[in-house]
Amino acid sequence: MINLKRESYLKRIRPYYGQQLIKVITGQRRVGKSYFLRQVKDELHKKYPKANIIYIDLEKLEFDTVRTYSDLYKYVRIKSSKGLNILMIDEVQEVTEFERALKSLLSDGNFDIYVTGSNSMVFSGEIATYLSGRQVEIRVNSLSFPEFLIFNNLNADDKSLARYLKHGGLPYLRNLPDEDEAVWDYLRNIYATILYRDVISRYEVRDITFLENLTRFLADNTGNITSANNIAGYMKAHKQSKSVSVIISYLKYLEQSYFISKVRRQDVAGKRILSSGEKIYFQDLGLRNILTGYKPADIAKIIENVVYNHLVSQDFRIYTGKAEEREIDFIAEKDNETSYYQVTYKLADQKVVDREFGNLLQINDNYPKYVISMDSFPITASMKGVRHVRLIDFLTK
């Protein structure tokens, strides 16, 4: 199992081992938060062999009576010792006002606390204020392409890439046969769990049909500039009228459940965030594909989504850009450095080459600029400083 470690996330959390902070592991359901938490548990057991480890999995029946902060506090107190206690809670959002128990336990000084959660709202706003900076978040995503190769014992080739683009990167897929029927059945169940448990039930959504149609609209329009206003117009034209405010709320619910990500637009020249339009991407490609079916006609949308996910896995802060009248697919920022990306399926002719490279050549700075495509070989090493990179090389670098 050692080869299946999610090392990039372990590197991020190790500096906080033993620190008086609540380590919050967040992410969409079934991306491997519980798996990762157990890896952290194994490392902590080796680091602190005499520590008392209290592990609470709130999705198991044995913890069904732990549903309020007082239940949680009493249970932990019974299980705790006078020495170092390592407290680990899986899916902590199932406990009402859990933050009250965690704050009290943290103040005792002998608790090292780790929790997972599948809803970003749980760890923001009033709760974050209540914990007063006593938390640090480690965001876990679906498998990156290199992780996907390791988990499934595959080589980096076109066949593996096609499988990844089609089925996505949920870790459990390694236990299923590489057959569409088995994979789609599993992904449909995960989609239903996210939609009904993390969105409909949590936020008391009443118009379920509209929400389902909204998710399909987002899948159809992956990577397109969109807004609540034009979604409302489209839905109204298809005889499903909803106010803009309701659509904004539904989009927020989907984002808070880590099902989708919204990417804001930035003016390249002025570095200001534009108020109109944003792009929507899915945090797992397989879950996106079950909404519309995996269609060859959607390949450009899918590879743009996978480039976005890869940049996120590398800890970049992402915007979509506008350079004069041209659209830039991604502006990626990290450590006071910036890079720019255009994504296309194939550089099939000179017109496409001129468009994709030309968009980046509009940007008058010296930061790196890349055109990414699924061409089987590099079309050109560079054009006036803009580099062409094959998708498979970009994802495995």
C-alpha positions as semicolon CSV with decimal commas, in nm:
position;residue;x (nm);y (nm);z (nm)
1;M;0,000;0,000;0,000
2;I;0,298;0,231;0,039
3;N;0,291;0,314;-0,334
4;L;-0,065;0,441;-0,294
5;K;0,023;0,719;-0,052
6;R;-0,109;1,060;-0,148
7;E;0,229;1,211;-0,087
8;S;0,152;1,563;-0,211
9;Y;-0,114;1,603;0,060
10;L;0,099;1,438;0,328
11;K;0,372;1,694;0,257
12;R;0,123;1,972;0,320
13;I;-0,010;1,838;0,648
14;R;0,312;1,710;0,809
15;P;0,431;2,055;0,927
16;Y;0,114;2,075;1,140
17;Y;0,157;1,743;1,322
18;G;0,141;1,813;1,695
19;Q;0,049;2,180;1,646
20;Q;-0,232;2,348;1,839
21;L;-0,444;2,386;1,528
22;I;-0,745;2,195;1,403
23;K;-0,637;2,025;1,082
24;V;-0,940;2,030;0,849
25;I;-0,928;1,790;0,552
26;T;-1,192;1,897;0,301
27;G;-1,313;1,781;-0,039
28;Q;-1,592;1,622;-0,237
29;R;-1,731;1,289;-0,124
30;R;-1,529;0,983;-0,229
31;V;-1,215;1,174;-0,332
32;G;-1,024;0,984;-0,062
33;K;-1,042;1,201;0,251
34;S;-1,100;0,901;0,479
35;Y;-0,823;0,709;0,307
36;F;-0,592;1,006;0,353
37;L;-0,695;1,049;0,718
38;R;-0,596;0,687;0,783
39;Q;-0,258;0,753;0,623
40;V;-0,213;1,049;0,858
41;K;-0,315;0,822;1,147
42;D;-0,046;0,569;1,054
43;E;0,221;0,838;1,039
44;L;0,115;0,989;1,373
45;H;0,119;0,646;1,536
46;K;0,484;0,610;1,433
47;K;0,572;0,966;1,535
48;Y;0,391;0,952;1,871
49;P;0,378;0,579;1,965
50;K;0,252;0,650;2,317
51;A;-0,028;0,884;2,208
52;N;-0,392;0,790;2,263
53;I;-0,564;0,791;1,922
54;I;-0,941;0,849;1,918
55;Y;-1,087;0,778;1,573
56;I;-1,452;0,862;1,507
57;D;-1,615;0,772;1,174
58;L;-1,951;0,947;1,181
59;E;-2,080;0,746;0,885
60;K;-2,065;0,425;1,093
61;L;-2,362;0,307;1,299
62;E;-2,155;0,272;1,617
63;F;-2,128;0,652;1,630
64;D;-2,494;0,716;1,553
65;T;-2,550;0,863;1,900
66;V;-2,278;1,127;1,844
67;R;-2,482;1,396;1,671
68;T;-2,449;1,711;1,883
69;Y;-2,150;1,898;2,019
70;S;-2,233;1,779;2,370
71;D;-2,250;1,416;2,251
72;L;-1,912;1,459;2,087
73;Y;-1,754;1,627;2,386
74;K;-1,878;1,357;2,627
75;Y;-1,764;1,072;2,402
76;V;-1,414;1,217;2,356
77;R;-1,379;1,289;2,727
78;I;-1,461;0,927;2,811
79;K;-1,202;0,802;2,559
80;S;-0,928;1,056;2,639
81;S;-0,618;1,017;2,856
82;K;-0,398;1,259;3,051
83;G;-0,119;1,240;2,792
84;L;-0,130;1,335;2,426
85;N;-0,464;1,260;2,258
86;I;-0,486;1,248;1,881
87;L;-0,849;1,309;1,788
88;M;-0,962;1,218;1,436
89;I;-1,320;1,273;1,319
90;D;-1,440;1,167;0,973
91;E;-1,726;1,374;0,822
92;V;-1,748;1,609;1,119
93;Q;-2,030;1,813;0,960
94;E;-2,268;1,538;1,076
95;V;-2,235;1,679;1,431
96;T;-2,442;1,987;1,511
97;E;-2,226;2,278;1,635
98;F;-1,919;2,053;1,639
99;E;-1,697;2,361;1,656
100;R;-1,799;2,421;2,019
101;A;-1,664;2,082;2,125
102;L;-1,346;2,117;1,918
103;K;-1,265;2,461;2,055
104;S;-1,305;2,341;2,412
105;L;-1,092;2,029;2,355
106;L;-0,822;2,228;2,177
107;S;-0,798;2,470;2,468
108;D;-0,706;2,179;2,700
109;G;-0,364;2,167;2,533
110;N;-0,326;1,789;2,505
111;F;-0,538;1,730;2,194
112;D;-0,400;1,711;1,838
113;I;-0,716;1,735;1,625
114;Y;-0,784;1,623;1,266
115;V;-1,126;1,630;1,099
116;T;-1,266;1,573;0,750
117;G;-1,564;1,746;0,594
118;S;-1,756;1,742;0,265
119;N;-1,904;2,091;0,277
120;S;-1,704;2,413;0,258
121;M;-1,979;2,613;0,433
122;V;-1,913;2,412;0,748
123;F;-1,564;2,561;0,778
124;S;-1,629;2,916;0,669
125;G;-1,821;3,218;0,785
126;E;-1,941;3,213;1,143
127;I;-1,770;2,884;1,227
128;A;-1,431;3,008;1,108
129;T;-1,483;3,321;1,317
130;Y;-1,579;3,110;1,619
131;L;-1,261;2,906;1,588
132;S;-1,064;3,233;1,561
133;G;-0,787;3,119;1,331
134;R;-0,735;2,790;1,514
135;Q;-0,777;2,583;1,198
136;V;-0,579;2,504;0,885
137;E;-0,738;2,352;0,574
138;I;-0,591;2,076;0,358
139;R;-0,799;2,042;0,043
140;V;-0,809;1,691;-0,111
141;N;-0,912;1,652;-0,475
142;S;-0,981;1,362;-0,709
143;L;-0,668;1,182;-0,824
144;S;-0,437;1,381;-1,045
145;F;-0,326;1,199;-1,360
146;P;0,008;1,089;-1,205
147;E;-0,180;0,961;-0,898
148;F;-0,432;0,786;-1,125
149;L;-0,147;0,603;-1,299
150;I;0,002;0,490;-0,967
151;F;-0,332;0,386;-0,816
152;N;-0,422;0,181;-1,123
153;N;-0,071;0,053;-1,204
154;L;-0,075;0,208;-1,551
155;N;0,180;0,364;-1,782
156;A;0,153;0,722;-1,906
157;D;0,021;0,662;-2,257
158;D;-0,270;0,767;-2,475
159;K;-0,485;0,474;-2,363
160;S;-0,447;0,559;-1,993
161;L;-0,513;0,927;-2,064
162;A;-0,832;0,843;-2,255
163;R;-0,950;0,630;-1,962
164;Y;-0,878;0,913;-1,718
165;L;-1,059;1,172;-1,928
166;K;-1,360;0,941;-1,955
167;H;-1,392;0,791;-1,606
168;G;-1,228;1,056;-1,391
169;G;-1,011;1,015;-1,084
170;L;-1,217;0,887;-0,792
171;P;-0,982;0,649;-0,605
172;Y;-1,232;0,363;-0,562
173;L;-1,242;0,307;-0,937
174;R;-0,923;0,103;-0,901
175;N;-1,140;-0,169;-0,742
176;L;-1,379;-0,187;-1,037
177;P;-1,332;-0,351;-1,378
178;D;-1,237;-0,109;-1,653
179;E;-1,581;-0,137;-1,807
180;D;-1,816;0,152;-1,874
181;E;-2,126;-0,012;-1,724
182;A;-1,963;-0,082;-1,387
183;V;-1,795;0,259;-1,370
184;W;-2,107;0,454;-1,473
185;D;-2,322;0,272;-1,215
186;Y;-2,074;0,361;-0,941
187;L;-2,047;0,724;-1,052
188;R;-2,426;0,764;-1,073
189;N;-2,453;0,651;-0,711
190;I;-2,186;0,901;-0,603
191;Y;-2,360;1,179;-0,795
192;A;-2,692;1,093;-0,629
193;T;-2,528;1,093;-0,284
194;I;-2,371;1,435;-0,340
195;L;-2,685;1,585;-0,488
196;Y;-2,935;1,447;-0,239
197;R;-2,731;1,435;0,080
198;D;-2,496;1,732;0,044
199;V;-2,723;1,968;-0,149
200;I;-3,093;1,881;-0,142
201;S;-3,110;1,758;0,219
202;R;-2,863;2,005;0,369
203;Y;-3,013;2,313;0,204
204;E;-3,373;2,191;0,187
205;V;-3,393;2,231;-0,191
206;R;-3,749;2,183;-0,306
207;D;-3,729;2,192;-0,685
208;I;-3,517;1,881;-0,738
209;T;-3,595;1,858;-1,110
210;F;-3,464;2,210;-1,167
211;L;-3,146;2,135;-0,972
212;E;-3,084;1,822;-1,179
213;N;-3,140;2,016;-1,500
214;L;-2,907;2,287;-1,376
215;T;-2,625;2,037;-1,322
216;R;-2,675;1,903;-1,675
217;F;-2,666;2,258;-1,812
218;L;-2,336;2,317;-1,632
219;A;-2,192;1,995;-1,774
220;D;-2,300;2,095;-2,126
221;N;-2,139;2,436;-2,078
222;T;-1,817;2,332;-1,905
223;G;-1,554;2,599;-1,964
224;N;-1,794;2,848;-2,124
225;I;-1,831;3,201;-1,990
226;T;-2,162;3,197;-1,807
227;S;-2,362;3,378;-1,540
228;A;-2,675;3,333;-1,333
229;N;-2,853;3,573;-1,568
230;N;-2,787;3,375;-1,885
231;I;-2,864;3,048;-1,704
232;A;-3,199;3,198;-1,601
233;G;-3,264;3,302;-1,961
234;Y;-3,181;2,958;-2,096
235;M;-3,397;2,780;-1,840
236;K;-3,687;3,016;-1,902
237;A;-3,665;2,946;-2,275
238;H;-3,697;2,578;-2,187
239;K;-4,001;2,647;-1,968
240;Q;-3,819;2,617;-1,634
241;S;-3,834;2,962;-1,485
242;K;-3,635;3,049;-1,172
243;S;-3,520;3,381;-1,034
244;V;-3,156;3,480;-1,065
245;S;-3,122;3,481;-0,686
246;V;-3,239;3,118;-0,663
247;I;-2,992;3,013;-0,935
248;I;-2,711;3,192;-0,752
249;S;-2,804;3,000;-0,437
250;Y;-2,812;2,665;-0,619
251;L;-2,471;2,732;-0,775
252;K;-2,337;2,817;-0,431
253;Y;-2,473;2,492;-0,287
254;L;-2,306;2,289;-0,563
255;E;-1,979;2,471;-0,507
256;Q;-1,994;2,429;-0,129
257;S;-2,037;2,053;-0,177
258;Y;-1,718;2,059;-0,389
259;F;-1,910;1,932;-0,691
260;I;-1,819;2,229;-0,912
261;S;-1,566;2,511;-0,907
262;K;-1,634;2,865;-1,024
263;V;-1,348;3,055;-1,187
264;R;-1,367;3,433;-1,199
265;R;-1,250;3,649;-1,489
266;Q;-0,952;3,879;-1,461
267;D;-0,849;4,166;-1,685
268;V;-0,492;4,079;-1,781
269;A;-0,372;4,437;-1,822
270;G;-0,525;4,586;-1,508
271;K;-0,524;4,270;-1,293
272;R;-0,875;4,359;-1,177
273;I;-1,150;4,102;-1,131
274;L;-1,432;4,150;-1,380
275;S;-1,785;4,157;-1,244
276;S;-1,948;3,979;-1,538
277;G;-1,915;3,614;-1,631
278;E;-1,727;3,319;-1,490
279;K;-1,640;2,965;-1,592
280;I;-1,765;2,646;-1,429
281;Y;-1,556;2,330;-1,400
282;F;-1,624;1,994;-1,236
283;Q;-1,402;1,862;-0,963
284;D;-1,420;1,512;-1,108
285;L;-1,443;1,444;-1,480
286;G;-1,627;1,113;-1,440
287;L;-1,907;1,282;-1,247
288;R;-1,925;1,550;-1,514
289;N;-1,943;1,290;-1,792
290;I;-2,235;1,092;-1,647
291;L;-2,451;1,405;-1,671
292;T;-2,424;1,439;-2,048
293;G;-2,272;1,111;-2,159
294;Y;-1,913;1,089;-2,275
295;K;-1,925;1,243;-2,622
296;P;-1,631;1,294;-2,859
297;A;-1,780;1,634;-2,942
298;D;-1,713;1,741;-2,580
299;I;-1,342;1,657;-2,581
300;A;-1,233;2,024;-2,591
301;K;-1,443;2,097;-2,280
302;I;-1,311;1,789;-2,104
303;I;-0,943;1,863;-2,162
304;E;-0,993;2,225;-2,052
305;N;-1,148;2,090;-1,731
306;V;-0,858;1,848;-1,675
307;V;-0,603;2,127;-1,723
308;Y;-0,788;2,335;-1,465
309;N;-0,794;2,043;-1,218
310;H;-0,423;1,981;-1,268
311;L;-0,336;2,344;-1,201
312;V;-0,547;2,331;-0,884
313;S;-0,362;2,016;-0,774
314;Q;-0,040;2,216;-0,809
315;D;-0,173;2,482;-0,567
316;F;-0,219;2,755;-0,826
317;R;-0,479;3,028;-0,781
318;I;-0,673;3,027;-1,110
319;Y;-0,855;3,291;-1,310
320;T;-0,984;3,301;-1,662
321;G;-0,850;3,604;-1,846
322;K;-0,943;3,881;-2,083
323;A;-0,673;4,050;-2,291
324;E;-0,839;4,330;-2,487
325;E;-1,103;4,142;-2,690
326;R;-0,939;3,801;-2,658
327;E;-1,013;3,533;-2,401
328;I;-0,732;3,364;-2,210
329;D;-0,830;3,022;-2,079
330;F;-0,627;3,033;-1,757
331;I;-0,416;3,273;-1,557
332;A;-0,234;3,075;-1,288
333;E;-0,071;3,248;-0,991
334;K;0,155;3,110;-0,720
335;D;0,443;3,249;-0,512
336;N;0,418;3,590;-0,682
337;E;0,465;3,428;-1,023
338;T;0,213;3,411;-1,307
339;S;0,170;3,179;-1,605
340;Y;-0,085;3,175;-1,888
341;Y;-0,252;2,882;-2,066
342;Q;-0,457;2,825;-2,377
343;V;-0,620;2,485;-2,419
344;T;-0,742;2,333;-2,744
345;Y;-0,813;1,983;-2,871
346;K;-0,584;1,985;-3,175
347;L;-0,380;2,249;-3,355
348;A;-0,539;2,122;-3,672
349;D;-0,456;2,406;-3,909
350;Q;-0,286;2,743;-3,926
351;K;-0,605;2,926;-3,832
352;V;-0,622;2,741;-3,499
353;V;-0,248;2,794;-3,441
354;D;-0,283;3,167;-3,506
355;R;-0,582;3,193;-3,271
356;E;-0,439;3,001;-2,976
357;F;-0,088;3,144;-2,992
358;G;-0,222;3,487;-3,092
359;N;-0,435;3,515;-2,778
360;L;-0,127;3,471;-2,560
361;L;0,088;3,701;-2,775
362;Q;-0,155;3,981;-2,683
363;I;-0,015;3,969;-2,328
364;N;0,277;4,205;-2,296
365;D;0,481;4,062;-2,010
366;N;0,760;3,809;-1,965
367;Y;0,574;3,543;-1,769
368;P;0,557;3,188;-1,916
369;K;0,286;3,121;-2,172
370;Y;0,169;2,780;-2,293
371;V;-0,062;2,633;-2,553
372;I;-0,180;2,283;-2,450
373;S;-0,333;2,036;-2,694
374;M;-0,382;1,662;-2,750
375;D;-0,163;1,654;-3,060
376;S;0,050;1,341;-3,070
377;F;0,369;1,539;-3,122
378;P;0,473;1,901;-3,058
379;I;0,362;2,128;-3,342
380;T;0,625;2,386;-3,260
381;A;0,871;2,420;-2,974
382;S;0,774;2,783;-2,929
383;M;0,643;3,086;-3,113
384;K;0,779;3,419;-2,994
385;G;0,822;3,272;-2,646
386;V;0,486;3,090;-2,633
387;R;0,549;2,717;-2,585
388;H;0,337;2,432;-2,716
389;V;0,295;2,140;-2,472
390;R;0,118;1,808;-2,531
391;L;-0,157;1,741;-2,278
392;I;-0,005;1,414;-2,156
393;D;0,332;1,585;-2,100
394;F;0,166;1,872;-1,912
395;L;-0,027;1,638;-1,684
396;T;0,277;1,425;-1,599
397;K;0,537;1,697;-1,544
